[in-house]
Amino acid sequence: MCGIVGYVGPKEAVPILLAGLERLEYRGYDSAGLAVNSRGRLTIKKTVGRLEALRKLLAEEPLAGQTGIGHTRWATHGRPSDRNAHPHRDCGQRISVVHNGIIENYLELREELQQSGHVFLSETDTEVLPHLIEENYRGDLFAAVRSVFPRLRGAFALAAIAAEEPGKLVVARMTSPLIVGLGRGENFIASDIPALLEHTREVYILEDGEMAEVTAERVRVARVDGREVEKSVFHVKWDVAAAEKGGYEHFMLKEIHEQPRALTETLVGRVARETGRVTLPELGLTGKEIAAFRKIAIIACGTAYHAGLVGKYVLERLLRLPVEVDLASEFRYRDPLIGPETLAVVISQSGETIDTLAGLRLAREKGARILAITNVIGSSVAREADLLLPTVAGPEIAVASTKAYTTQLLNLYLLGLYFAQERGTIGEEERREMVAGLLDLPRRAEATLALEETVRALAEEYHEKEDIFFIGRGLDYAVALEGALKLKEISYIHAEAYAAGELKHGTLALVVKGVPVVALATQPAVYEKMLSNIKEVKAREATVIAVVSADDHETEKTVDRIIRLPEVHPFLTPMISVIPLQLFAYYAAKARGCDIDKPRNLAKSVTVE
């Protein structure tokens, strides 16, 4: 997720672009840059680092001009650096482009362009765009972008300027957000509303497959097939703070609702719908290297550790390899039995968690191959790993992790399926079924979010309780651990998760009349046993809230409340069953008046022991 801004009008563009980028810095902050058209000449200034680094550069090397585009980056292709920062330009330095999203077929396009003589300066997928536009440019930027649009696969929003057409911006969108701000004698473009509120509250919200030609006096919107579109003006009523949260009251709620998009963007370029195969070219592993692994060790902390517990079930089932999951703070102080035939999977949202980083270094010392799953490409974990499988969740602002967790899970499933293909441990029919389920996950996540009002009512009913227990078996137990963590870290309710089969080994002593028990019962292989466990707590007069599969109409006969998930492959359920637990925690915390985005005593990234 990156931030895009653009301006065309009578004023100097740079101050407007910088102010807009500042409002969008929550969308990315590993590099930033501007391109300005000044009297038919394009000038680009860009630098690695936060926006302040770009401000310092521009103070030393000022830019002038009334048409420009800007970008703040959250790296997906190519680690953060000056050369990978946006904007990018063509060989003739006539076209400049900024881009949010992923061009899925960029390698194919890049090879084609290089064979035609184009020279690339970065590692990014974005750089194919100005070169493609250059190939099609005949003095009309809108027509050139329109010619390029059908050749692009993936999720993207782009903005382009041309030296020969001062006073014009051209934008296009597929999946990634893009809006046009309507001014008087000036117009704006941006990824998100916050960038524009200082200047206008009247916007066009572009839809997938739409383009716009933006000048100071006119905005022309058309479909990629050339048909012009009559857009309705959207009037923004939010204040700036609310706009940064997308109109949501808290970043956590916004990030819960961003999960369908985050899942979509994490899938882009990694799953071939036609063949039903998973492709992870960023790993660069040969089939022989994959076959050589004899053990997998997962190292993580907190929510990432819970993702790793799901990963253990997934990887062991798909690969028939032993998988250990360690809390990084424990892993580093024991003598783990790992070596050159071990793949160490290190999971961290920030990539800077000190215990996880120490665990990575210990695993490397023992000869293990290191694969990092992180949300920050330029982080220490990403830089020190041998292999990198980034999540594409975009910046996560709330301390309590939500979208980073679900994309970590998705990456573990993708890794498992990819390795299983190469090792021959999965049949074609099963693989195709699971891949189809993965591709359908964003839609299923949207359907799960539709349960929000049901979950809100439950949270408000039980928010005054001081103890809430979560139980589950198998994959459901791993998700129960994450549900309990979410509740206690932001609502301060004492919450514990237990493997339901362990109830008789002491846990039942805590179950008394009226205590709420959240029971996950989505796994067919252990469903009957889980139903018996639910009856055990009901016999002690607990109040049971059950999270069940779409076709389960038996559990509701026993429990007090029911949350029925949309239909999904049972093996993939963890990526949606966690969503109502996140919402339950959020609304319980809200009802208790807690500081949801910044819970007491906690920080987003734990960089000290």
N, C-alpha and C positions, 0 to 999 in steps of 0.2 A: 504494500500500500504506500503510495507516494502522493505528494501534493502538487497540483498544477495551478498556476495563475496566469492571467494574460490581461493586457490593457491595450486599447486603441482609443485615441482622442487627442485633445489639444494640450494636455499636461505632460510634464516629464514622467516617463513610465517607471523609472527605477524606484522612487519612493513608494509608489502605489504597489509595485510588485513585491517589494520587501515587506511592506505592511501586510499584504495578503499572505505571503509565505509564513510570516510570524504567526498568523492565525491558524495556519495549516501545519505547524511544526509537529503537532500530535500525530500527523500522518506519516512522519518520517524525519529523521534528523541525523543521518550519517553523512550527507553531503548536500550542497545546494548550489544553484547557479541561475544566471539570467542570460537571455539573448535579446538584444535591442536592435531595431532597424532605425538607423540614423541616416536620413537622406540617401537611401538606397544602398547602404552598407551595413552588413550584419556584424555585430561585435558580441562575443561571448565572454563572460566571466563566470568561473565556477571553481569550487574548492571542496575538498573533503572536510568533514566536521559539521558542527551546528551552524545555524544561520549567522551567528555572531562572526564566524570566520569569513563569511561572504561579505558582511558589512565592512569589516576591516579591509578586505581586498578592494572593495569599491571606494573606500575612503582614500586609498592610495592610488587607485586607477579608476577615476570616475567614468561613468557612462552617461551619454545624453541621447535622447530620442523619445518619440511619442508613441511608438508601437513596440511591445515587447512581450516575452513569455518568461515564466520563472518556474522553478521546480525545487522541491525538497524531497530527498530520496530516502527510501527504505529498501536496501539492496536485496535483489533476488538473483540477478545474473551478474556475476563479477563483484568482487568484494569492494567495500568503500575505498575510493581513491579519487584523485583529481581527474584522471582520464575517464573513469567510469561515471563521474558525475554528469548530470544533464545540465544544459541542453547538449544535443549532438547535432552534427552538421554533415553535409554532403562533401564530395571531393572538391567541387567548385566554390564552396563556401557561400553558396547562394540560398540554401535551404537550411533552416534550423528547426528542431523538433524536441518537444518534451513529451513524456509518456508515463502513464500509470498502468500497471498490469503486466501481463506476460504475453509475448508473441511466441506461441507454441511451436511454430515451424520456422523459427529464426535461423537455425543452423542450415536448413535447406536453402533458405533465401540468401543467407550470407555467402554460401558456397557459390551459388549462381551469380551473385553480384561480383564476387572476387574473380570469377572466371571472365567477367565482362570488364575487368580492370579497376574495379573500385577498391580503394584502400581503407581498411578499418583501423581505428585507433584505440578502441576499447574492447572490453570483454562482454559488453552488454547485448541483450536482445534488441534493445531500443535502436541501436545504431543502424540496423537495416532500414529503418523508416526513412530517414532523410535520403539515403542512397536510392531506395525504391522510388521515392517522390522525384528525385533528380532524373531518374530514367524516364519518367513519364511527364516531366515538366516542359510545357510549351508556352510559357507566359501566363498560364492560368492555374494558380495554386489549388483552387477548389476542384477543378477538373482533374488535376494530378492526384490529389488525395483520394478522390472518388475512384480513380482507376486502380489505386493501390489497395483500397479497402477490401475488396473481395479476395485478395490474395493472402490476407492475414487470418491466422487461426489463433484462438485464445481469448483472453479477457484483456481489453485495453481501452484507454481513453488517451487521445493524443491532441496536441495543439502544434500548429506549424506556422512559420512566417517565411516569407521569401524576400530577398533583397530587392528584386525588381518590382515588388508590389507593396510599397510602404503604405501604412494605413489599413492593413488587412491582416486578420487572423483567420485561420481555418482550423476547425476542430471536428473530431469524429469520436464516436463512442460505441463500444460493444462490451456489455457487462459492467465495466468499471464506471463509476459515477462521473458526470460532467454537467455543469450548468453554465448558462449565459446570463450575466447580469446586465440589466437594461438601464442605461443612464440617459442624460440629456446632452447630446452632442459628444457622447463618449459611451463605450461599452466595455464589458469585462467578461472574462471566462474564469472558471475555477473548478476544482474537484468538489468543493464543499461550500456551503452557504457562508460559514464564518468569514471567509476571505473577502466577501463582498459587502458585508453589512455596513461598513463605514461609508459606502458609496451609494448603495441602492438596496431596496427591499423588493424590487420587481425582477423576477427571474424566469427564464425558460429552463425547464428540466428536460434535458435530452434523453431520449429513449434509445434502446439498443437498435443499431442499424441506422442511426440518424447522424447527419453532419450539419455543420453551420458555417457560413461565411459571415464574418463579423467585421464591420467597419464602424467608424465613429457615428455614422448616421443611420445604419441599417443592419439588421440581422436577417439573413436568409437561411432557413432550415429546410433540409431535403433528406429524403431517404437515399440510401446508397444507389438505388436504381434510377435516381434523378427526379422522382416525384416530389414536388415541393409540399411542405407540411405547414399547416396553419396551427401554430402553438398557442396554448392558453397561458396567460401570465399567472405565475404563482406569487402571491404576496406573502412575504415572510413576516411573521408576527413575533418570532422569538427574539430574546435579547442575545447579546454576543456570547455570554457564558452558556446559555442553553443551546445556541447554535453549534458551539464547539462540541457539544454532546449530541448533536443531531436531533435536538429537541427532547432528548431524554433527560430525566432528572439527575442521573448519575452516569459516570463513565461505565461502571460495571453493567448496568442495564443495557446501555448501548452496545457494549462488547458481547453480552449474551445474545443480543439480536443480530450481531454481525457474524455469528457462526455459520449460517448458510453460505454467506459470501466467502468467508475464510475457507470453508471446506471446498467450495468451487475453485478458488484460486490455488489451493494446495493440490488439487487434482489436475489442473491444467498442465498439459505436456507430459503427464506421467501415466496416463491410461489411454490405450488405443481402443476406442469404442468398437471399431470394426472387427478387430482381431481378438478382443477380450484379453489382451495382454497388458501387463504393467511394464513400463519402460522407465528406468532411472539412469539416464545417460550421465547425470552429474556425478555418479559414483565412479564411473570408469573402471568397473571391475570386470574381469573376464570370468567365464563360466568355471574355469579351472580354479581361480582364486576363491570363488564362492563355494565350490565343492570342498575346498581345503579346510574350511572352518569346522571345528569339532565341538565348539562350545560358544555360547553367547553370554556375556556378562553385562547387565544393565545397571548403570550408576546414575543416581539422581537424588534430588531432595524435594520434600513437600509434594505439591501437586504433580510435578514431573515424576516423582517416585511412584505415585499412584498410576500415572500413565504407564510407567514401566511394569507395574503389576499386571495390568491388562496385556501389555506386550508379551509377558511371559506366557500367558495362556495362548496368545495368538501365534507366537513364534514356535513354541513347542508343538502345537497341533499341526502347523503348516510344514515345519521343517524336520520334525522328529529329532531335534537336537536339544540337549540340556540347556536350560536358561536359568541363570541366577539373577536375582534382583537385589541390589544393595542400596541402602541409604549411604550416600557418599560420605557422610560424617562417620559412619561405622566402617565402611570399606577401607578407608585410608589407614585405619588403626588395627587392621587384622592382616594376616598373611594370606591373601587370596590365591587360590590355585589356578592361575591363568598363565598363558604363555603364547607362543607364536601361532598356535592353532585356534586362539580365542579371538572373537570379535567383541570388543568392548563398545557398547552403545551408551553414549553419554548424553543425557537429556537435560536441557536447561533453557528456560524461556529467554533469559537475558544473556546467557553465555558467559556470565561473569561471577556466578555463584562460587565462592572460594572453596567450599568443600568439594563441589563437583569438579572444579578445575584441578584440585589436588588429587582426586580420584583418577582423573584422566592421566595425570603425570605418573602416578603409581602404576597404572595399567600399562602405559607405554614403556616404563622401565622394565617391566616383566615380559616385554616382547609382544604384547597384544596389538592387534590392528585397531585403531580408534575411529569410530563413526560418531559424528556429532549430530544430534537433532536439536536445533536451536532456532529461535525466532530472530536472531540478530547476526547477520552474516559477518560483520566485522568484529565480532566479539572475540575474547580470548579463547574460549572453547572452540569456536569455528576456526580460528587461525591455527590452533595447535593440533587439531584433529587431522588424521590422514584422509578421512572421507567426510563429506558434509551433505546432509539431507535437510535443507532448511524448511521450516514451516513457513507458510505464507499468510500468517494471521494479521500482519501489520502491527504497528505499535500497540501495546496493551498498557493502558494508563492506570486502571484500577489495580490496587495491590492484590486483590483476590483474582487469581487467574481463571479465565473461562475459555475464551476462544483459543488461547495458546494450548490449553489442555486438549481440546477436541482435535486440533490440528496435529498435536503430538501423537495422539492415538491414530489418526489417519496415516501419518507417516510410518508408524509401526506396522499397520496393516499392509501398506504399500510395500514396505521392506520385506515383510513375510511372504507376500504373494510373488514378489520379484525373485527372491531367493528360491522359493518353492518351484517356480517355473524352471530356473536354471539347474536345480538339483533333481528335478523330476519327481518331487514328492507330492505333487497335486495333479489330479486328472484334469483333462481339458474341460469337461462338463462342470465340475465343481469350480474351477477357476473362472469360467465365464459367468457362472451364477454369482460368485462373489464380486467380480468386477462390475457386473450390472448393478449389484447392490450398492457398491461404492459410488458409482455414477449417480445413483438415485438419492444418495444421502443428503445433499443440500435441500432437495424438495421435502424429504422426510423431516429434516431439521426445522424447516419452515412450518410444517404441519404440527410439530411438537410445540413450537412457540405459540401456536393457536390455543394451547392449554393454559395460557398465562393467567386468565381470570380465575380459572378453577384453582390453580396453585396459589394465587394471591389470597383467595378466600381461606384456604387451608392455613397458610402462614399467619394470617391475621387471627385465625381461631386459636392457634397454638403458640403465639409469640410470647406469651407470658410464662410458659413452662420453663423450668430450670434444667430439665434433663430430657433429652430426646435420643432414642437409640435407632440405629440403622442396621438392618440385617440383610444378608444375601448369601448366595452360594455360587462358586465358580466366578465367572465374569461379573455377576451381580455383586459379589462380595468386594471385588476391586473397586467397582463404582460406588458402593456404599461407603467405602473409606473416603472417597473424594467428596461425597455428599455431606458426610459428617464434618470433614475439615472446613468446607465452605461455610457451614452453619456456625461453627464455633469461632472461626476467624473474623467474621463480620458482625454476627449478632451477639456474640459472647454467651450464647446458650451452651451449657455443657452437653456435648454430643459425642457419642462413641459408636463406632461401627464394629460389628462382630460377624464372623462366619457363622451362619445360622446353625450349622451342625455342631457348634461348640456351646450352644445354649445350656445344655445340661452339665457342662463342665465348669459351672460357677456363675455364668452370666445371668441365669434365671433368678438368682438371688436379688438382682437389681430391678427386676420387672415387678412392679406393684400396680395396684388399681389406678387407672387413669393416665399412666405414663405413656407418652406417644412412642410408637415404634413404626419407623418407615421401613417397609419390607419390599425388597425388589424381587420379583418372581417372573423373570422373562426367559429363563433358560430351560428348554424342553427336557434336557437330559436329567435335570435334578428337580423338575417341577413338583412331582408328587412329594418328594422329601421336603421341599421348601414349604409346601402347603401344610405339611405336618408340623413344621417349625412355627408357622404362623398360628396354628391352632394351639401350640404350646404357650405362646405368649398371650393369646386370647383367653386361655384357661386361667391365667393369672390376672385377668381383667384389664390388660393393657388396651389402649386405643390404637388400632392398627390402620395406617395409611399405606395402601399397596400400590406399587408401580408395576403394571402388568402389560403383557403383549396385547395386540389388537384383538386377537381371537380368543382371549381368555375371558370366559363368562362364569367360571367356577369360583375363582378367588373371592369375587364380590359377595358371595353368599356367606363368607366367614368374617370379612373385615368391616371396618367402620367407614372408610373412605377409599375411593378408587381413583387412580390416575391411569388411564388407558392410553398407551403409546400408539402412534400410527404403525401400520404394518412395515416390518423391516426384517431382513435376514437375521435370525437369532444371534449368529456369530458377530454381527455388526452392531448389535443393540447398544453397547456402551457409548457409542458416539451420539446417541440421542437420549438414552435413559438418564444421562447426567443433566440434561437441560432442565427438566422440572425440579431437580434437586438444587441447581443453581438459582432458579427463580424462587424456590421456597426459602433459601437462605437470604436472598436479596429482600424479599418482602417481609420476612421476619425481622431482619435488621432495621428496615425502614419503620415498621410498626413500633420498634423499641427505641427509635430515635437515634440510632447509631450513625457514626461517620463512616458511611459505607465504602467510599473510595479510598479512605485512609484510616483503616482500623488501628486501634491503639497498639502501640509496641511493635508494629510490624513495618517492614519496608519492602519495596518491590523487588530489589535485588540484594541478596545477603552477601556482602563482599568482605566480611570479617568472620572469624570463627566465633 
